[in-house]
């Protein structure tokens, strides 16, 4: 039997579980991105210094190595590239149009609006072509963000139209397409829902939703973690899952993992904010496996392998991922974990080592490391997570370059 050759776009820490699982299956692994020190490359059979967002170069590479699959795992920017290349080469994958629809925030908002879903009114801007008249029709405050970025990078809240231009420039600096969306702010006074799902033949066969948690000190829109299960009544969660399933069906996305974000505002009205055509980052699939027993990495590779997906799972056990972070720049000195927390830790992935630079937690890419935890009860989980600064101490040396 011919050995399967898989091109993985990226090699970051969060991608190690799927690369390792594919290697365990005897598949030949090729990784690519522009960061040769990413740890996933060490597990690969081959590595190429090609950016995961350079569509034509990834296509050229996939042809050269005769890849059977092109996979973008836990990466928003790489997902459309993987879909485009797979479609061009006739490989298994979702259509480029469906992945692009879910990946680009302006397209997604238009789609939701046209199909009758709750969605904030929005205006998109290309480069610096700012239409102040259209923006003035929005109800402030508004959220300004890049249409094609992820991890809360480039996001800001604007209270007054007179302050909009600075936020647009900030968002543009994070957009490869030089495109920004301005949308009316949706509060999360009742809930901010987050988790992963899995789609087979256009149907949502698995979903595990929890509550996003926030630090709020540096970037109030950058979550510091998620706790599962969600605290909302199961009836509400089921309604949100039905809406997600309907979006998936109408979008023509057919197979694989999705990352779900929704909000319930002060009126009890729920909004699907994002459905990423990929797994959540920061080891979210592994946290969900501890919570439910459903192995999303295995399911994804089984899907590529033509095997049946077992979507049965157990009642959600209190579980969480938590992003260790700093509120200021500096050089990491130490990460000290209290002995009281250690019995609840299932995995600890440290991205940044002592002596390396740390950035303030403006975006998900500034995390120092990730804790995956399980607890015996929701109350126990809430007690530890809400007081995490008492159990994890991060010390920095002052950055000599500041």
Helices and strands as residue ranges (DSSP letters): E 5-9, G 13-15, H 16-24, E 28-32, G 39-43, E 46-48, H 55-65, E 69-71, H 76-89, H 96-103, H 105-114, E 122-126, H 132-136, E 142-146, E 156-158, G 161-163, H 164-172, E 179-184, E 191-200, E 203-214, E 223-228, H 234-251, E 256-264, E 270-276, H 284-292, H 296-304, E 319-324, E 330-337, H 339-342, E 345-350, E 357-358, G 364-366, E 369-374, H 378-385, G 388-390, E 392-397
